[in-house]
Amino acid sequence: MEKVIIVTGGTSGIGLNTARILAEKGCRVYEFSRRDTGVWPSVTHVQADVTDEAQVNAAVGTVLDREGHIDVVINNAGFGISGAIEFTDTAEAQKQFDVNFFGMVRVNHAVLPVMRKQGYGRIINMSSVAAPIAIPFQAYYSASKAAVRTYTMALQSEVKPYGIEVCAIMPGDVATGFTAARRKNPAGDDEYGGRISRSVAVMEHDEQTGITAESAGAFVAEKALQKKVPVLCTLGGKYKFFVFLTRLLPNRVLVDLVGQIYAK
C-alpha cells in the first residue's frame, strides 16, 4: 500500500524538496499551503492556512476522504522574525507562534484521532538547532522552535501506546527562501549600537552558505520513511556537535559563546 503523506509548507524550500522526493519514491503526497495552486505536478496541492483551524480540518478531511488513511504528517510550515526583544511588538511575537507552533498543533489535532484509530502513524515536527541554542535578536523564532521540541517529546510519550511515532527534526543553516522572507525589525538598532543589524547579517550569511534545500529535503524524506525514527534528530553534521555541546557547557558559558557570534 502506498504511503499517504501530508507536508505543510510544501511549496518552497525544505517542504517542497521533501514533498518532491517522497513523491518520486512512490508516496501519495499532499502538500498544504496558502497558495492557490501547487508547484510540483506529482504532489497534490490542498489550499490550507495552518493558522485557520477550519481550513486545516477541511484539508485533512479531503485527504482522508480520498485515501482512507494517513501514514505520515510533516509539519514544516513556518517563518522567522528578527529584532530585539525590547522592540518587538507582542502581536508580532504571537504571529510567530501562531504559525510555527500553533499551526503544527492544529494539524496534529486533526490527524491524531485518525492515527490513533488506525493504530499507526508518524508525525514529524520541524524544530531547529535554534531551539537548544537560543539565538539573540531571533529570540521569538528560537522560542517557537523550542516549544516545538518540548511539545514533540511530550506528545511521543502520550501516543506511543497507539503505534504513533513523533519526531522533531532540528535543521541547522539551510539555504532557502526563508532568509528573504524573514520579517526584520530594525527598531532600536541605534540604541543597541548597531548590534541588531550586524547580528542579522551574520544569521543571513550563515543561512545562505548552509546546506542546500535539496539535501535537507532528502534528510526529512528519509526520516519519514525509515523503519524507526528518534524523537529528536539534528540535521547537519557540525550542528550535531553544537547540540551535543549544549549538554556539556554551563549555561553561562553557552550564552556568552553564542553572544560572541550573534550579538556583537
Secondary structure, DSSP 8 states (H G I E B T S, - for coil): ---EEEEETTTSHHHHHHHHHHHHTT-EEEEEESSSS-S-TTSEEEE--TT-HHHHHHHHHHHHHHHS---EEEE-----EES-GGGS-HHHHHHHHHHHTHHHHHHHHHHHHHHHHHT-EEEEEE--TTTTS--TT-HHHHHHHHHHHHHHHHHHHHHGGGTEEEEEEEE--EESTHHHH-EE--TTTTTTTTHHHHHHHHHHHHHHTSEEHHHHHHHHHHHHHSS---SEEEESHHHHHHHHHHHHS-HHHHHHHHHHHH--
